[in-house]
Amino acid sequence: RAIVAMLAVLWAGGGYVPLDPHGPPLRIASVLADAQPALIVTTRAHARLAQGAPALYLDLDDGAGAAQPMREPLPVPPDAVAYVTYTPGSTGRPNGVMIGRAALAHFVAGASRRYAITGADRVLQFAPIHFDASVEEIYLPLCAGATLVLRTDAMLDSLPLFVDALRAWRISVLDLPTAFWDEL
């Protein structure tokens, strides 16, 4: 069982499944059926997508059900799944690919060394959370102590707005798709 969020779905085993809340409804239903979420982490705007699974709404500000800090970290086996990404699948049905904690840790260690991200950097998270590129954009800065800056949809309205936002937010590390770099 997973914890699914419309930002991410969480598995009872500790992993998560990133999910696009704006994706096709049949794909969302298929992923949720396969993942059998233990918890969906989302916002109230996407509550209908929870389909009866337990949900934690990030924008619920009434204090009800506020999480209490853990006294001690929960033990997680080294071979536990870190996250599951769903590919389109050759049959048209999404296929879950489990990424282990060790594989994620190895990737983050190698990429961190290669990219030399430091605590002084400000990294833009450009890719949608359900794309595998978001793993690099999220985990590397957080593991290096850098600042993770989330892109807004408004930034994509024009290149001048995008560049203005990069300057205003003092972005020092940027990972973009080739087509976007070509436009810049």
C-alpha positions in Angstrom: 0.0 0.0 0.0 1.3 3.4 -0.9 0.8 7.0 0.2 -0.3 8.7 -2.9 -0.2 12.4 -3.3 -1.8 14.4 -5.9 1.5 15.9 -5.2 2.5 12.4 -3.9 0.9 9.2 -2.8 2.5 7.5 0.2 2.9 3.8 0.7 2.5 2.2 4.0 6.0 0.8 3.4 7.5 4.3 3.4 7.7 5.1 -0.3 5.7 7.5 -2.3 4.1 7.8 -5.7 4.2 11.2 -7.4 0.9 11.8 -9.3 -0.2 14.5 -11.6 -3.6 15.8 -10.4 -4.2 17.3 -13.8 -3.6 14.1 -15.6 -6.2 12.0 -17.5 -8.8 10.7 -15.0 -8.4 7.1 -16.2 -4.6 7.3 -15.6 -5.2 8.6 -12.1 -7.7 5.9 -11.3 -5.4 3.2 -12.7 -2.4 4.4 -10.6 -4.6 4.7 -7.5 -6.0 1.2 -8.0 -2.5 -0.2 -8.4 -0.9 1.7 -5.6 -3.7 1.1 -3.1 -2.7 4.3 -1.1 -2.4 4.3 2.6 -2.5 8.1 2.5 -3.0 10.7 -0.2 -1.1 14.0 0.4 -2.8 16.8 -1.6 -4.7 20.0 -1.4 -8.5 20.6 -1.0 -8.7 21.5 -4.7 -7.9 17.8 -5.6 -10.0 16.2 -2.8 -12.3 14.5 -5.4 -9.3 12.6 -6.8 -8.7 10.8 -3.4 -11.5 8.4 -4.3 -12.2 7.5 -0.7 -8.6 6.9 0.4 -7.4 8.6 3.6 -6.0 12.0 2.7 -3.9 14.7 4.3 -4.8 18.2 2.9 -1.7 20.5 3.0 -3.9 23.6 2.8 -6.2 22.7 5.7 -5.4 25.5 8.2 -8.1 25.0 10.8 -5.6 23.1 13.1 -7.8 20.0 13.2 -5.8 16.8 12.8 -2.5 18.7 12.8 0.4 16.3 12.7 2.5 16.0 15.8 6.3 15.8 15.4 7.8 12.3 15.7 9.7 11.7 18.9 12.1 9.4 17.1 12.5 8.5 13.4 10.7 5.4 12.4 13.1 2.6 11.3 13.1 2.0 7.6 14.9 -1.0 6.1 17.8 -0.1 3.8 16.1 -2.1 1.0 12.8 -0.2 1.3 11.2 1.5 -1.7 11.9 5.2 -1.9 9.3 6.0 -4.6 7.4 4.4 -7.4 7.2 6.2 -10.8 4.6 5.2 -13.3 5.6 4.8 -16.9 3.0 5.1 -19.7 3.4 1.3 -20.3 3.5 -0.3 -23.8 -0.1 -1.5 -23.3 -1.4 2.0 -22.5 -1.8 1.0 -18.8 0.6 2.7 -16.4 3.3 0.4 -15.0 4.9 1.1 -11.6 8.7 1.1 -11.4 10.0 0.8 -7.8 13.1 2.8 -7.0 14.9 1.6 -3.9 16.3 3.8 -1.2 19.8 2.6 -1.9 19.5 3.5 -5.6 18.2 6.9 -4.8 21.0 7.5 -2.2 23.6 6.3 -4.8 22.2 8.7 -7.4 22.1 11.6 -5.0 25.6 11.0 -3.8 27.0 10.8 -7.3 25.1 13.7 -8.8 25.8 15.9 -5.8 29.5 15.4 -6.3 29.3 15.9 -10.0 27.1 19.1 -9.9 28.8 20.5 -6.8 25.6 21.9 -5.3 26.2 23.6 -2.0 24.2 25.1 0.8 24.6 28.5 -0.8 22.8 27.5 -4.0 19.2 28.2 -4.9 17.8 25.5 -7.2 14.6 25.8 -9.3 12.3 22.8 -9.3 11.1 23.0 -12.8 9.8 19.5 -13.8 6.4 18.4 -12.6 6.7 16.1 -9.6 5.4 13.1 -11.5 8.3 13.3 -14.0 11.5 11.5 -13.1 13.6 14.7 -13.6 12.0 16.1 -10.5 13.9 13.6 -8.4 17.1 15.3 -9.3 15.7 18.8 -8.9 14.3 18.0 -5.4 16.6 15.6 -3.6 20.0 17.1 -4.7 19.4 20.5 -3.3 17.7 19.3 -0.1 20.5 16.8 0.6 23.1 19.5 0.0 21.4 22.0 2.2 20.6 24.3 -0.7 17.3 26.2 -1.1 14.7 24.5 -3.2 12.5 27.0 -5.1 9.3 25.8 -6.6 8.3 27.0 -10.1 5.0 28.6 -10.6 2.8 28.1 -13.7 2.8 31.9 -14.3 6.5 31.7 -15.0 5.8 29.7 -18.1 3.6 32.5 -19.7 6.6 34.1 -21.3 10.4 33.9 -21.4 10.8 37.4 -20.0 8.6 36.5 -17.0 10.6 33.4 -16.5 14.0 35.2 -16.6 12.6 37.9 -14.3 11.6 35.3 -11.8 15.0 33.6 -12.0 16.7 36.9 -11.2 14.2 37.9 -8.4 14.6 34.5 -6.7 18.4 34.5 -7.2 18.3 31.0 -8.8 21.9 29.7 -9.1 21.1 26.2 -10.4 18.7 25.5 -13.3 17.9 22.2 -14.9 15.7 22.6 -18.0 14.5 20.4 -20.8 16.5 20.9 -24.0 13.6 22.6 -25.8 13.3 25.2 -23.1 17.0 25.9 -23.2 16.7 26.4 -26.9 14.0 29.0 -26.4 16.2 30.8 -23.9 
